[in-house]
Amino acid sequence: MATEDHAPALRQGLAALCRRLQTQGPASGEQMMAAAEELLQLRQRMGGKGLWRRPPRLLTATLDDAIGQGLALIERFAAAIGMVVTPLGLRRPPDAIVHACHDYRPAFLGLTVLWLDSEADLALVARQLPSETRLIAGGPAFRYDPDLATRCGVHHVAADAAGFMAFMLAHSEGEADGHVGSGV
């Protein structure tokens, strides 16, 4: 289905930011927050339009992270590109995450997983998600065990905020009606 791209300036700005972050290497938290603010200002100059005509919802949570710095960045970038962000909080039990996903029916669930001993909880969440919800996860556990995502049913692992934004950019192309692809 051919659709119009109603946010070319934001799409171009996001693509340029992703390229810049991926080529310059790891950025500090302050640099990343400044980049998110840059995108938000670009979106505001465009009249508040995001990448989607009907923005998808992103629920966020951590299974085993009590600080949530990475999640704060993802939430900020998601809001900057026009997603509806619903934070569930830090160190959430799997059943609470699943329950919220069934209540909200989000297009995406973003989880931070720090420790390998969270594998059973991660797998439980992935198995019980609504069929339309795509699980995007990040955190050190995926670097320590590259097969963790496959075993647990994670749809996409974002190594950092640039990886998350590149994934969202790819899933927003041609999606003027707000429905996103499966990502699997």
N, C-alpha and C positions, 0 to 999 in steps of 0.2 A: 504494500500500500504506500503510495507516494504521499508524503506529507511535507508541509512547509517547515523550514527551519526558522523559527521565530526569534531566536536569540543568537544570531551569528557573532556579534561582538563578544558576548560572554563566552561562547564556545571557543572562539579564537583566543581570548585572554586566558582561558583555562588550559587550552592546549599549549600555549606558550609558557605558562607557568609550570606545567608538568615537564616540558622539555628542559626548562631551566633547572628545575630541582633535580631531575634525573641526571643531568650532565655535571652539575656543580658538586654533587655529593651531599652527604648529610648536612642539613641546616639546623640551626639552634631552634629551640622552642619559640624564642622571640621572633626569629626570622619567619618561622612558619605562621605564627599568629599575624604578623605584619602582612604576609602574602594572602592570608584569608581575608584580612581587612581590605586589602587591595581589590580582591574579587567582589567583596560585598559592596564597596563603593562603585565599582564598575556596574554592578547589577542595579544599584540605586539610580545611577545616571541613565540607565536604560528604562527607567520607570518601574523598577521592581520585578521585571520579568526574569524568570530563571530559565533553566535549560528545558523545562517541560511546560506545556500548556496547563496541564493538571499535575501539580508536583506529587511525586511519590513520597510515601512516608518511610522514614528510617527510624526504627527503634534501636537504641543503643544500651549496652550493659556490659559489665565485666563479671566474669565468673570468680576470679581469684585476685583481682587487682583492687587494692584499697585506695589508690591514689588517682588513677584515671587520667593521667596527662595526655596519653595518646588518644584516648576517647574524646577528650575535650577538643583536641585539634580536629578530629574527624567530624564532630558535631558542628564545629565552627565552619569548616569547609562545606559541609553538606548544606547548612543554612545559607552560606554565601552563594551557592549555585542554585538555590531555590527549592531545596527539599524541605518537607515538613519533618522536623526532628523531634522525637519523643524520647528523652532520656529516662531509662528505667532505674539507673543508679549503679552503684558499685557493689561488688561482691553479692550479686543477686543469685538466689537459688534457682536451679534449672526449671523447677515447676512454675515459679513466678514469671520467668522469662517466657516460657511456653504459653502460659495463661494470657499474658499481655499480648502475645502475637496472635492468639485466637480472638482476643477482644478487638484489637486494632486492625488486624489483617494487613500488615505493612508489606510493601514491595520488598523491603530489605531489613535484615536484622544485622547490626554491627556489634560484634563481640570482641573483647580483648581477653586473651588467654596467655597468662604468664607462665604457668607451671604445667609440666607434663602430667602431674597427678590429677589434673582437671579433665583428662580424656573421657572418662565415663560420663561426666556432666555434659561435656560438649557433645558427645554422641547422642545422649538422651535428648538434648535440645534439638539437634539436627533431625532426629527421627520423628519428632512430634510437631514440627513446624507445619503451618498451613501450606498447602501445595504452591501457593502463589508467592510465598516468602522465600527470598534468596538470602542465604547466610554468608556474610562477609566477615572474615575474622582476621585478626592480626595479633602480634605479640611474639615474644621470644620463644614460646613453645614450638612454633612452626619452624623456627630456625634450628632448634635443637633436634627436632624430629620431622624431617621433610615429608614423611608419609602420614603424619597425623591428620592432615586435612582430608585425605582420601579415606582413611579408616573411619573417620567420624562423619563424613558426609557434608563437609564444608564446601560451598559452591565456589568461593574465591578467597584466596589469602592475599591480603594487601600488606606488603612488607612495611609500608610507611604511608604517610598522607598523600604523597605523590602517586603511589600505586592505587590508593583509594580513588583519587580524583581521575586518574586515567581510566579506571574501571567505570566510573560513573559517566565520564565523557563518552566512552564507547557505548554504554547502555542508554544514552540519551539521544544519540543520533537517529533521526527519523522517527522519534517517539513524541510527536506533537500532541498526541492525545493522552499522554501521561502513563500509558502502559509500558512496562519495561520488559525486555527480553529475559529469557530464563537464566542466562549466564552460565549454563552448564554445558 
